[in-house]
């Protein structure tokens, strides 16, 4: 054999060696009929990034929460139906690295309370990167969310989430950057919300969102996005006893079929609420007035006006987001500084901002 052929053979053998090493290092764990929760927990301790927790059976009864602290893939090629009957999460994610769920049906029979809701798939604090693909979640308990990840970067695609119970949530987050695509989310139960997030940024497309709940203390909603921006397109959203979409003004909607309760807007936009603090500070001829936005929508720039008899002085006020405030300084002529003059301050002096409440826009001061 010449040197060239020897080198080729050598590199082929070397390649096979590394392939074997790579294959051996993949610590996949297959869940079978007799696999226990302890077995899964012990495997998780030694799992490496990218390893797979694979459910091989058509059904599996889970006895306790699976705590995921590694960047693993939880999946099944047989659409394994995992059942869980305890009042705690089925899966709890603590790692900040990427976790994926695919090809599973999660049947949950627990319940939470008005003091402590439960997510079928939940997480601890901190940003969590979690994706769901072809996952079915079915819950039949009150105060339960199908997916509850407070700080979330990740998407849901080709999945079905069904939640039946008082104060149920299909998807719940307080800060979500991600998408809901080609999926189905439905909830039943008083004061339920199908998809909820504050500070959402992403897209919802090609999905069916249903809410068959009734009003208890809140208005049932299909999608409720507060302080959000993104797009909702080509979706069907039906809420016979509430509102289909309750959104920040920065969320764009197109090509959707929407149904709300008669007399309720199909698309409700959250509005700002500008208010004035009655504690006014003075330095010479200049007054400092605190302006706050206590509404759920962002305010555009407007004017603060101070009127004294027939005299009016206005000053521009910057746009304010939710729970934001600013100190506005306005200087008045010396002759009006005397406390015998009643001064009337009004925010949005020219009535250009649409607000939830105009009653707190005016105040008097000396």
ZAMARGU-4260 file (C-alpha; in steps of 0.2 Angstrom, whole numbers, plus 5000, padded with zeros to 4 digits):
<rodrens>
0) 5000/5000/5000 | 5007/5017/4995 | 5009/5032/5007 | 4994/5041/5000 | 4982/5026/5003
5) 4989/5023/5020 | 4985/5041/5024 | 4968/5039/5018 | 4965/5024/5028 | 4973/5032/5043
10) 4961/5047/5042 | 4946/5036/5039 | 4950/5026/5055 | 4953/5042/5065 | 4936/5049/5059
15) 4927/5033/5064 | 4936/5034/5081 | 4929/5051/5084 | 4912/5047/5079 | 4912/5032/5091
20) 4918/5044/5105 | 4905/5057/5100 | 4891/5043/5100 | 4897/5036/5117 | 4896/5054/5125
25) 4878/5057/5121 | 4870/5052/5137 | 4852/5049/5131 | 4840/5042/5144 | 4825/5032/5139
30) 4810/5032/5150 | 4801/5015/5150 | 4787/5007/5160 | 4797/5003/5175 | 4807/5019/5175
35) 4805/5029/5192 | 4806/5047/5196 | 4821/5044/5206 | 4829/5036/5190 | 4826/5052/5180
40) 4832/5063/5194 | 4848/5053/5195 | 4851/5054/5176 | 4848/5073/5177 | 4863/5075/5189
45) 4875/5069/5176 | 4866/5075/5160 | 4876/5086/5148 | 4870/5100/5137 | 4860/5093/5123
50) 4856/5076/5130 | 4839/5069/5128 | 4826/5063/5140 | 4816/5052/5129 | 4799/5044/5133
55) 4798/5028/5124 | 4781/5022/5130 | 4763/5026/5124 | 4759/5032/5141 | 4768/5035/5158
60) 4762/5040/5175 | 4774/5053/5183 | 4774/5053/5202 | 4783/5069/5206 | 4789/5085/5198
65) 4804/5083/5186 | 4816/5097/5189 | 4826/5102/5174 | 4843/5110/5178 | 4852/5106/5162
70) 4850/5111/5144 | 4841/5095/5138 | 4828/5090/5126 | 4812/5082/5133 | 4804/5072/5119
75) 4795/5057/5112 | 4793/5049/5095 | 4777/5041/5101 | 4767/5056/5107 | 4769/5048/5125
80) 4755/5053/5136 | 4762/5058/5153 | 4749/5059/5167 | 4752/5069/5183 | 4740/5070/5198
85) 4748/5081/5211 | 4746/5099/5216 | 4763/5105/5210 | 4771/5108/5193 | 4774/5093/5181
90) 4790/5101/5175 | 4800/5115/5184 | 4814/5123/5174 | 4829/5131/5184 | 4842/5131/5171
95) 4845/5147/5161 | 4851/5137/5146 | 4840/5131/5132 | 4827/5118/5135 | 4816/5110/5122
100) 4800/5100/5123 | 4793/5090/5108 | 4781/5076/5103 | 4773/5075/5120 | 4755/5075/5128
105) 4755/5081/5146 | 4739/5077/5155 | 4738/5087/5172 | 4725/5083/5186 | 4731/5094/5200
110) 4725/5111/5205 | 4732/5127/5213 | 4724/5141/5224 | 4720/5159/5223 | 4736/5162/5234
115) 4747/5150/5223 | 4744/5146/5205 | 4752/5132/5197 | 4760/5130/5179 | 4760/5113/5171
120) 4777/5118/5165 | 4784/5132/5176 | 4801/5140/5180 | 4810/5148/5194 | 4816/5167/5193
125) 4828/5173/5179 | 4827/5172/5160 | 4823/5155/5154 | 4825/5149/5136 | 4812/5136/5132
130) 4804/5130/5116 | 4788/5119/5113 | 4785/5110/5097 | 4771/5098/5094 | 4767/5097/5113
135) 4749/5095/5119 | 4745/5101/5137 | 4728/5096/5145 | 4724/5103/5162 | 4708/5100/5172
140) 4711/5110/5188 | 4707/5128/5194 | 4721/5141/5196 | 4732/5132/5183 | 4742/5138/5168
145) 4747/5127/5154 | 4764/5136/5152 | 4769/5148/5166 | 4787/5155/5163 | 4789/5173/5171
150) 4804/5178/5161 | 4804/5169/5145 | 4814/5168/5129 | 4806/5155/5118 | 4792/5150/5106
155) 4777/5138/5105 | 4774/5130/5088 | 4761/5117/5082 | 4755/5114/5099 | 4738/5112/5108
160) 4735/5119/5126 | 4718/5116/5134 | 4715/5122/5152 | 4698/5119/5161 | 4696/5128/5178
165) 4692/5144/5187 | 4706/5157/5184 | 4714/5146/5171 | 4728/5152/5159 | 4734/5144/5143
170) 4750/5153/5142 | 4756/5165/5156 | 4772/5176/5157 | 4777/5193/5164 | 4791/5196/5151
175) 4790/5186/5136 | 4801/5187/5120 | 4795/5174/5108 | 4781/5168/5096 | 4765/5158/5096
180) 4764/5149/5079 | 4751/5137/5071 | 4745/5132/5088 | 4728/5130/5097 | 4725/5137/5115
185) 4708/5136/5123 | 4702/5139/5141 | 4686/5136/5151 | 4682/5143/5168 | 4677/5160/5176
190) 4690/5174/5173 | 4701/5164/5162 | 4713/5171/5150 | 4720/5161/5135 | 4736/5170/5132
195) 4743/5183/5144 | 4760/5192/5145 | 4766/5209/5150 | 4781/5216/5141 | 4779/5204/5126
200) 4788/5206/5110 | 4786/5194/5096 | 4772/5187/5084 | 4757/5177/5085 | 4752/5169/5069
205) 4741/5155/5061 | 4734/5151/5078 | 4716/5147/5086 | 4713/5155/5102 | 4697/5152/5112
210) 4690/5157/5129 | 4674/5150/5134 | 4675/5156/5152 | 4662/5168/5160 | 4665/5184/5170
215) 4669/5182/5189 | 4679/5197/5194 | 4689/5200/5178 | 4684/5201/5160 | 4689/5185/5150
220) 4701/5188/5137 | 4708/5178/5122 | 4725/5187/5121 | 4730/5200/5134 | 4747/5209/5130
225) 4751/5224/5141 | 4766/5235/5138 | 4770/5225/5122 | 4775/5226/5104 | 4774/5214/5090
230) 4761/5207/5077 | 4745/5196/5078 | 4741/5189/5061 | 4730/5176/5052 | 4723/5170/5069
235) 4705/5165/5075 | 4701/5172/5092 | 4684/5169/5100 | 4678/5175/5117 | 4659/5174/5118
240) 4659/5181/5136 | 4673/5194/5135 | 4685/5202/5124 | 4695/5194/5110 | 4710/5205/5110
245) 4716/5217/5124 | 4732/5225/5119 | 4745/5238/5120 | 4744/5251/5106 | 4760/5245/5099
250) 4754/5228/5094 | 4748/5227/5076 | 4734/5216/5071 | 4730/5210/5053 | 4720/5196/5044
255) 4712/5189/5060 | 4694/5183/5063 | 4688/5190/5080 | 4673/5187/5091 | 4669/5196/5107
260) 4654/5197/5118 | 4641/5209/5111 | 4645/5227/5117 | 4663/5223/5120 | 4676/5229/5108
265) 4685/5215/5097 | 4701/5224/5100 | 4703/5235/5116 | 4718/5246/5117 | 4725/5250/5134
270) 4725/5269/5137 | 4736/5280/5147 | 4730/5289/5163 | 4739/5306/5166 | 4738/5313/5184
275) 4745/5328/5194 | 4753/5327/5211 | 4745/5340/5222 | 4762/5343/5231 | 4769/5357/5221
280) 4787/5364/5225 | 4792/5382/5222 | 4809/5390/5219 | 4807/5409/5216 | 4795/5411/5201
285) 4797/5393/5196 | 4785/5379/5201 | 4789/5360/5200 | 4774/5349/5196 | 4775/5330/5196
290) 4766/5322/5181 | 4763/5303/5181 | 4755/5290/5170 | 4745/5278/5180 | 4736/5270/5165
295) 4741/5254/5156 | 4745/5262/5140 | 4759/5274/5134 | 4755/5292/5133 | 4761/5303/5119
300) 4769/5320/5122 | 4757/5334/5127 | 4756/5350/5137 | 4754/5356/5155 | 4745/5372/5156
305) 4743/5384/5171 | 4729/5396/5171 | 4727/5411/5182 | 4712/5422/5178 | 4714/5425/5159
310) 4733/5422/5159 | 4739/5405/5153 | 4756/5397/5153 | 4760/5381/5144 | 4775/5369/5144
315) 4778/5353/5134 | 4778/5337/5143 | 4787/5321/5136 | 4778/5305/5132 | 4776/5294/5147
320) 4776/5275/5148 | 4766/5265/5161 | 4771/5269/5179 | 4782/5283/5173 | 4783/5301/5179
325) 4792/5317/5176 | 4794/5334/5185 | 4789/5348/5174 | 4795/5365/5179 | 4785/5380/5174
330) 4790/5399/5177 | 4776/5411/5180 | 4776/5431/5180 | 4781/5438/5197 | 4764/5447/5200
335) 4756/5430/5201 | 4767/5422/5214 | 4757/5430/5228 | 4747/5416/5236 | 4731/5426/5234
340) 4731/5420/5216 | 4723/5403/5214 | 4732/5393/5200 | 4724/5380/5190 | 4735/5366/5183
345) 4729/5355/5169 | 4739/5341/5161 | 4735/5338/5142 | 4729/5356/5141 | 4723/5354/5123
350) 4714/5337/5125 | 4725/5328/5113 | 4728/5312/5123 | 4714/5299/5124 | 4714/5293/5142
355) 4705/5280/5153 | 4701/5294/5165 | 4701/5313/5163 | 4695/5317/5181 | 4713/5318/5188
360) 4720/5330/5175 | 4716/5346/5184 | 4721/5353/5201 | 4722/5369/5210 | 4737/5376/5220
365) 4743/5393/5228
</rodrens>
